[in-house]
């Protein structure tokens, strides 16, 4: 079990590793006692899975406002994705910055995104599936977002121009400069 910090406080890359033999490999997606012993502790109340039949699907950049703010543990189950977290905690030394991680079904790494960050990803391969372990249930009226391709965020989405598949809602979120964050940095 390896847990690595990123340049954004609280965002972690968790690698549970693999147990391999002649049949293939096995990796623990979630083992609370092992993770707690490694210094990570979270309680999950809901699991979601998303399927992206075509490469280029963009699901971004989402969050839930307090008191329904969510922490998310992200796992790529099939295919490959580029996963992104953007710090929206006012007063944070990394406010408005992002961290991205290439994830695939062949790689056991997971990304922990604490409450107060926007999350999104793009599918890099056809038939990419992502598992979200959530600390708070989905509440539709608490949903918010940031414009996925806002130049101010500087996210280098690894997609060829014109190949992205984005729904109308995700193309209508405000950019960072027009956003009033409901999240506060707690040191």
Order of alpha helices (4+ residues) and beta strands (2+ residues): beta-beta-beta-beta-alpha-beta-beta-beta-beta-beta-beta-beta-beta-beta-beta-beta
